[in-house]
Amino acid sequence: MNELLNFLSNGVLGWSIGKMVIFTLVVTHITIASVTIYLHRHSAHRALDLHPIPAHFFRFWLWLTTGQHTKAWTAIHRKHHAKCETEEDPHSPVTKGLSTVLWQGADLYRMEAKNQETLQKYGAGTPDDWMERHVYTPRTYWGIVFMFMIDFVLFGFAGITIWAIQMAWIPFFAAGIINGIGHFYGYRNFDSPDTSTNISPWGLLIGGEELHNNHHTFATSAKFSNKWYEFDLGWYYIKAMSLIGWAKVKKIQPKAVFVKNIPVDEHTLESIIKNRYDVMAKYAQSLRQSVKTEIEALRATNASAAKRLSEIRKPLLRDSEHIAGDVAAKVQANITVSPTLEQLYVMRNELSMLWRRSSLSKDELLAHLHDWCDRAEQSGIEALRRFALQLRTYR
């Protein structure tokens, strides 16, 4: 009897609370790594290829700890990118509310996983082997029950708590935090057309998924970090796997190269259009400093004008097509107090016409680029002149 009670209380390992806490953090982190490396970057976006050994390990581990199968997760995530922030988005806080996505994110996944149209349209290229057809997909809950038995045998009654944490980890952090907070709060490096944000510059707890705005801007990149101070733990796992032949990176976000003494030609145009989010992020940096300088100068002479500019500071840095109509109207009404900022804002929108005018030929777009750079250099605005000179060298 005493042996039975001891087993129920401590399991076969008899570990201390500290060791069990470390175990819980390790196994939940393996689950996070499985989601970000296998489901997200490999399966959904094809940013890297995985060797069969880690690929199947990740599949098996996710079956044990989440009950997720590859096709459903992949299809739902691809649909999220295709229909982002619309009524068809499976988990947008913009349409469904932050509280719903944060606390009921896993339920939204389960509901969408029943949509056969979603699975058929967005689930192509996912595993369809014997294990997927006969175990992982039809027997989803077997893995979860098996994980419960493992935890209970190892740790006794404490294993039930460990198991519960394992089961709640992904629904809360991935389905809730990333899909909810990651479209609501944080900072943005790029003016993507959605509301995605970088929750934190250090992608440790959720394996790099914290850099959500970077990901939405360069969805097919295996690397999520962009700035020197950003850290993507998942990317370093991928690099380590690459060293032993377990991963092959297919694509990462492009880096700007500035080549002087070259003519502005179709290659310049192609580079600017293809990497437009990077181009506009650099323009926003120029505009941000100009806004700050203009507001500070006006505070001494025209406090009312300075206040009006302060009210539109954030939307002023965004593309007019990415902000609501009433906000855009407010920008247009208030920006007139500063001819300098008005010109910067107008020319920003004119520059974006390079990728909006799909009906124009390359020669016509190139002429538009030359004209834009000429006017920017002759504008009398130093920040605009410097940006135009840099833009001519963009590759």
Secondary structure per residue as TSV (DSSP state, phi and psi in degrees):
chain	resnum	aa	ss	phi	psi
A	1	M	-	360.0	-43.6
A	2	N	H	-62.7	-37.4
A	3	E	H	-65.1	-38.8
A	4	L	H	-65.2	-44.9
A	5	L	H	-63.5	-39.4
A	6	N	H	-64.4	-40.1
A	7	F	H	-64.3	-44.8
A	8	L	H	-64.3	-31.9
A	9	S	H	-83.3	-37.4
A	10	N	H	-121.4	-12.5
A	11	G	T	72.0	-171.0
A	12	V	T	-78.9	-19.3
A	13	L	T	-89.0	-36.0
A	14	G	-	64.4	34.8
A	15	W	-	-73.8	156.8
A	16	S	-	-75.2	167.5
A	17	I	H	-60.7	-40.0
A	18	G	H	-59.9	-45.1
A	19	K	H	-64.9	-37.8
A	20	M	H	-68.2	-34.7
A	21	V	H	-64.5	-44.7
A	22	I	H	-62.0	-43.5
A	23	F	H	-57.7	-45.1
A	24	T	H	-62.5	-42.8
A	25	L	H	-65.2	-37.7
A	26	V	H	-67.0	-49.5
A	27	V	H	-69.3	-34.5
A	28	T	H	-69.9	-32.4
A	29	H	H	-70.0	-35.9
A	30	I	H	-60.9	-37.4
A	31	T	H	-65.6	-43.9
A	32	I	H	-59.1	-45.3
A	33	A	H	-61.6	-38.3
A	34	S	I	-62.9	-40.7
A	35	V	I	-68.8	-50.5
A	36	T	I	-72.0	-37.9
A	37	I	I	-82.8	-50.4
A	38	Y	I	-83.6	-60.1
A	39	L	I	-67.8	-46.5
A	40	H	I	-82.0	-63.0
A	41	R	I	-77.8	-36.3
A	42	H	I	-83.4	-57.6
A	43	S	I	-78.7	-50.6
A	44	A	I	-72.2	-40.6
A	45	H	T	-112.9	-5.7
A	46	R	-	53.7	36.5
A	47	A	-	-78.2	-17.9
A	48	L	E	-152.1	156.2
A	49	D	E	-102.2	141.4
A	50	L	E	-113.4	143.2
A	51	H	-	-63.8	148.8
A	52	P	H	-55.0	-31.2
A	53	I	H	-65.1	-57.3
A	54	P	H	-66.7	-33.9
A	55	A	H	-60.6	-45.4
A	56	H	H	-75.3	-32.6
A	57	F	H	-60.2	-46.3
A	58	F	H	-61.1	-42.4
A	59	R	H	-59.2	-47.8
A	60	F	H	-63.8	-43.7
A	61	W	H	-64.2	-41.5
A	62	L	H	-66.5	-33.5
A	63	W	H	-63.1	-38.9
A	64	L	H	-72.3	-39.3
A	65	T	H	-106.9	-11.5
A	66	T	T	-134.7	-24.0
A	67	G	-	75.7	6.7
A	68	Q	-	-80.3	140.4
A	69	H	-	-115.0	152.1
A	70	T	H	-58.2	-45.7
A	71	K	H	-63.3	-43.6
A	72	A	H	-65.5	-48.0
A	73	W	H	-62.2	-45.1
A	74	T	H	-61.0	-47.6
A	75	A	H	-62.9	-44.3
A	76	I	H	-64.9	-40.2
A	77	H	H	-69.9	-40.1
A	78	R	H	-63.1	-38.1
A	79	K	H	-66.4	-36.7
A	80	H	H	-58.1	-43.1
A	81	H	H	-70.3	-39.3
A	82	A	H	-70.1	-32.6
A	83	K	T	-118.9	28.6
A	84	C	T	-56.0	130.0
A	85	E	T	68.2	13.8
A	86	T	S	-104.3	175.8
A	87	E	T	-63.8	-22.3
A	88	E	T	-86.0	-8.5
A	89	D	-	-65.0	125.2
A	90	P	T	-63.7	-25.3
A	91	H	T	-151.1	55.9
A	92	S	-	-95.5	125.4
A	93	P	H	-66.9	-18.2
A	94	V	H	-66.9	-40.9
A	95	T	H	-99.1	-27.4
A	96	K	H	-107.0	-9.4
A	97	G	-	92.7	141.0
A	98	L	H	-62.3	-43.8
A	99	S	H	-60.8	-40.6
A	100	T	H	-63.7	-47.3
A	101	V	H	-68.6	-38.9
A	102	L	H	-65.8	-45.1
A	103	W	H	-101.5	-17.3
A	104	Q	H	-124.7	25.3
A	105	G	H	-58.4	-40.9
A	106	A	H	-65.4	-35.6
A	107	D	H	-65.8	-38.1
A	108	L	H	-63.2	-38.9
A	109	Y	H	-62.1	-47.5
A	110	R	H	-62.5	-38.5
A	111	M	H	-64.5	-45.6
A	112	E	H	-69.7	-30.3
A	113	A	H	-64.6	-19.3
A	114	K	T	-83.9	-8.0
A	115	N	-	-83.0	101.9
A	116	Q	H	-64.8	-30.0
A	117	E	H	-63.4	-40.9
A	118	T	H	-62.3	-45.6
A	119	L	H	-63.7	-40.6
A	120	Q	H	-72.6	-39.7
A	121	K	H	-77.5	-36.8
A	122	Y	H	-114.8	-0.9
A	123	G	-	-98.8	15.1
A	124	A	T	-65.2	147.9
A	125	G	T	81.3	10.1
A	126	T	-	-94.3	162.7
A	127	P	-	-57.1	139.8
A	128	D	-	-140.2	40.0
A	129	D	S	-87.9	-175.3
A	130	W	H	-60.9	-43.2
A	131	M	H	-62.9	-39.1
A	132	E	I	-68.0	-43.1
A	133	R	I	-74.0	-33.3
A	134	H	I	-108.1	-15.5
A	135	V	I	-124.5	-65.8
A	136	Y	I	-63.1	-43.8
A	137	T	T	-81.0	-52.1
A	138	P	T	-76.5	-22.1
A	139	R	T	-118.8	54.0
A	140	T	H	-55.8	-44.8
A	141	Y	H	-79.7	-11.4
A	142	W	H	-61.1	-42.2
A	143	G	H	-63.3	-42.8
A	144	I	H	-63.2	-42.8
A	145	V	H	-64.8	-41.4
A	146	F	H	-61.2	-41.8
A	147	M	H	-63.7	-38.1
A	148	F	H	-60.7	-44.5
A	149	M	H	-64.1	-40.7
A	150	I	H	-61.9	-49.7
A	151	D	H	-61.4	-40.1
A	152	F	H	-68.5	-42.1
A	153	V	H	-64.6	-40.2
A	154	L	H	-72.3	-38.9
A	155	F	H	-125.8	0.7
A	156	G	T	70.7	-144.4
A	157	F	T	-61.0	-31.3
A	158	A	H	-63.2	-26.5
A	159	G	H	-63.6	-25.7
A	160	I	H	-65.7	-41.2
A	161	T	H	-65.7	-43.8
A	162	I	H	-59.9	-44.5
A	163	W	H	-61.4	-43.0
A	164	A	H	-62.2	-40.1
A	165	I	H	-64.6	-42.8
A	166	Q	H	-58.7	-43.0
A	167	M	H	-70.2	-29.6
A	168	A	H	-89.4	-14.1
A	169	W	H	-61.1	-54.0
A	170	I	H	-71.2	-44.9
A	171	P	I	-54.7	-35.9
A	172	F	I	-82.7	-53.3
A	173	F	I	-76.6	-42.7
A	174	A	I	-86.2	-57.6
A	175	A	I	-69.9	-31.9
A	176	G	I	-94.1	-63.1
A	177	I	I	-64.3	-53.8
A	178	I	I	-65.5	-49.3
A	179	N	H	-73.6	-22.1
A	180	G	H	-97.8	-73.3
A	181	I	G	-59.9	-34.9
A	182	G	G	-67.6	-3.0
A	183	H	G	-125.8	21.7
A	184	F	T	-140.1	-42.9
A	185	Y	S	-134.5	141.7
A	186	G	S	137.1	-162.5
A	187	Y	B	-115.9	160.7
A	188	R	-	-126.7	125.2
A	189	N	S	-82.4	-29.1
A	190	F	S	-131.5	145.1
A	191	D	-	-87.0	63.9
A	192	S	-	-68.7	156.5
A	193	P	S	-72.1	-5.3
A	194	D	S	-100.9	-169.4
A	195	T	-	-104.6	16.6
A	196	S	-	-60.2	143.8
A	197	T	-	-132.3	159.6
A	198	N	B	-90.6	113.7
A	199	I	S	-67.3	-40.9
A	200	S	-	-149.8	146.9
A	201	P	S	-75.6	-9.1
A	202	W	E	-114.2	102.2
A	203	G	E	-84.7	77.2
A	204	L	-	-107.0	-57.1
A	205	L	T	-63.0	-37.9
A	206	I	T	-114.4	25.1
A	207	G	T	68.3	21.0
A	208	G	T	107.0	-12.9
A	209	E	T	-65.5	-15.6
A	210	E	T	-60.3	-23.9
A	211	L	B	-89.3	62.3
A	212	H	H	-76.0	-35.1
A	213	N	H	-66.7	-40.0
A	214	N	H	-59.4	-42.6
A	215	H	H	-65.8	-44.3
A	216	H	H	-66.2	-28.1
A	217	T	H	-75.6	-40.9
A	218	F	T	-123.1	72.8
A	219	A	T	-62.8	-31.0
A	220	T	T	-93.2	12.3
A	221	S	-	-87.1	134.9
A	222	A	S	-75.8	-15.4
A	223	K	-	-110.1	130.0
A	224	F	-	-96.9	-25.6
A	225	S	-	-74.2	151.0
A	226	N	-	-132.7	-45.0
A	227	K	S	-85.7	160.2
A	228	W	T	-61.4	-29.6
A	229	Y	T	-90.2	-3.0
A	230	E	-	-87.5	145.4
A	231	F	E	-130.5	122.4
A	232	D	E	-114.3	99.2
A	233	L	H	-62.4	-38.2
A	234	G	H	-58.4	-36.2
A	235	W	H	-64.4	-38.1
A	236	Y	H	-71.8	-31.6
A	237	Y	H	-63.2	-42.8
A	238	I	H	-63.2	-42.3
A	239	K	H	-62.4	-40.7
A	240	A	H	-64.8	-41.2
A	241	M	H	-66.3	-32.5
A	242	S	H	-64.9	-34.2
A	243	L	H	-64.2	-28.3
A	244	I	T	-106.1	12.4
A	245	G	T	79.7	16.8
A	246	W	S	-94.2	-8.7
A	247	A	E	-146.6	145.0
A	248	K	E	-132.0	111.3
A	249	V	E	-72.1	130.4
A	250	K	-	-98.7	-32.3
A	251	K	-	-159.8	140.8
A	252	I	-	-131.4	164.8
A	253	Q	-	-61.6	139.9
A	254	P	-	-71.0	151.6
A	255	K	-	-109.9	136.0
A	256	A	-	-68.9	137.9
A	257	V	-	-123.9	132.4
A	258	F	B	-111.5	115.4
A	259	V	-	-112.8	115.5
A	260	K	S	-82.7	162.6
A	261	N	S	60.0	39.4
A	262	I	-	-126.4	151.0
A	263	P	-	-74.3	150.1
A	264	V	-	-77.2	108.8
A	265	D	-	-130.5	-165.7
A	266	E	H	-65.1	-24.7
A	267	H	H	-69.7	-39.6
A	268	T	H	-60.9	-47.2
A	269	L	H	-59.9	-46.6
A	270	E	H	-61.9	-41.2
A	271	S	H	-63.9	-42.5
A	272	I	H	-66.1	-45.0
A	273	I	H	-66.9	-44.3
A	274	K	H	-65.6	-35.3
A	275	N	T	-113.0	41.1
A	276	R	H	-60.6	-33.8
A	277	Y	H	-67.2	-35.9
A	278	D	H	-68.6	-42.4
A	279	V	H	-60.0	-46.9
A	280	M	H	-71.5	-27.8
A	281	A	H	-65.9	-38.8
A	282	K	H	-69.0	-36.6
A	283	Y	H	-66.2	-39.4
A	284	A	H	-62.4	-35.1
A	285	Q	H	-62.2	-42.5
A	286	S	H	-65.0	-42.6
A	287	L	H	-67.8	-37.0
A	288	R	H	-59.9	-45.0
A	289	Q	H	-68.0	-37.8
A	290	S	H	-66.0	-39.4
A	291	V	H	-61.3	-46.8
A	292	K	H	-60.2	-45.5
A	293	T	H	-64.2	-43.1
A	294	E	H	-65.8	-41.1
A	295	I	H	-65.0	-43.5
A	296	E	H	-62.8	-38.8
A	297	A	H	-67.9	-38.1
A	298	L	H	-74.4	-26.6
A	299	R	H	-59.2	-30.3
A	300	A	H	-80.7	-23.8
A	301	T	H	-117.1	-28.3
A	302	N	-	-149.4	84.1
A	303	A	H	-60.4	-35.3
A	304	S	H	-64.9	-44.0
A	305	A	H	-65.3	-40.0
A	306	A	H	-61.9	-39.3
A	307	K	H	-65.4	-41.0
A	308	R	H	-63.8	-39.2
A	309	L	H	-69.6	-36.8
A	310	S	H	-62.0	-34.2
A	311	E	H	-69.5	-22.1
A	312	I	T	-113.2	15.9
A	313	R	H	-56.4	-49.3
A	314	K	H	-69.3	-52.4
A	315	P	H	-66.0	-21.5
A	316	L	H	-63.3	-26.7
A	317	L	T	-88.1	-0.8
A	318	R	S	-107.2	157.6
A	319	D	-	-64.3	136.6
A	320	S	G	-59.7	-25.8
A	321	E	G	-77.1	-11.7
A	322	H	G	-102.2	6.0
A	323	I	S	-121.9	155.2
A	324	A	-	-62.6	154.1
A	325	G	H	-59.1	-40.7
A	326	D	H	-68.7	-34.2
A	327	V	H	-69.7	-42.2
A	328	A	H	-61.0	-39.0
A	329	A	H	-65.5	-37.1
A	330	K	H	-66.5	-39.3
A	331	V	H	-61.7	-47.4
A	332	Q	H	-60.9	-36.3
A	333	A	H	-74.6	-36.5
A	334	N	H	-92.1	-24.5
A	335	I	G	-71.8	-15.0
A	336	T	G	-64.9	-16.1
A	337	V	G	-71.0	-12.3
A	338	S	-	-132.4	100.1
A	339	P	H	-56.2	-33.0
A	340	T	H	-65.1	-51.7
A	341	L	H	-67.9	-32.4
A	342	E	H	-62.9	-41.9
A	343	Q	H	-67.1	-40.1
A	344	L	H	-61.9	-41.4
A	345	Y	H	-68.2	-44.2
A	346	V	H	-63.3	-43.3
A	347	M	H	-71.3	-28.1
A	348	R	H	-61.6	-47.7
A	349	N	H	-66.2	-33.5
A	350	E	H	-67.8	-38.2
A	351	L	H	-62.7	-38.3
A	352	S	T	-67.4	-13.2
A	353	M	H	-67.7	-15.5
A	354	L	H	-58.7	-36.4
A	355	W	H	-106.0	-0.8
A	356	R	H	-93.2	-27.1
A	357	R	-	-87.3	72.7
A	358	S	T	-68.5	-17.9
A	359	S	T	-83.2	-11.0
A	360	L	S	-86.0	151.9
A	361	S	-	-77.4	169.4
A	362	K	H	-61.9	-39.1
A	363	D	H	-63.7	-40.2
A	364	E	H	-67.5	-42.0
A	365	L	H	-65.9	-38.0
A	366	L	H	-65.5	-38.6
A	367	A	H	-63.9	-38.6
A	368	H	H	-63.2	-40.9
A	369	L	H	-65.1	-45.5
A	370	H	H	-59.4	-46.0
A	371	D	H	-61.8	-42.5
A	372	W	H	-62.4	-47.0
A	373	C	H	-63.3	-40.8
A	374	D	H	-61.7	-46.7
A	375	R	H	-67.0	-35.7
A	376	A	H	-65.8	-40.9
A	377	E	H	-70.3	-26.5
A	378	Q	T	-98.1	7.6
A	379	S	S	-73.2	-22.0
A	380	G	S	86.0	-0.3
A	381	I	-	-101.9	114.1
A	382	E	H	-61.1	-42.0
A	383	A	H	-62.1	-38.4
A	384	L	H	-70.8	-38.7
A	385	R	H	-63.3	-44.7
A	386	R	H	-63.8	-39.9
A	387	F	H	-65.5	-41.7
A	388	A	H	-62.9	-41.5
A	389	L	H	-62.8	-39.3
A	390	Q	H	-68.7	-39.0
A	391	L	H	-61.9	-34.5
A	392	R	T	-63.5	-22.8
A	393	T	T	-102.2	8.8
A	394	Y	B	-71.8	132.5
A	395	R	-	-140.8	360.0
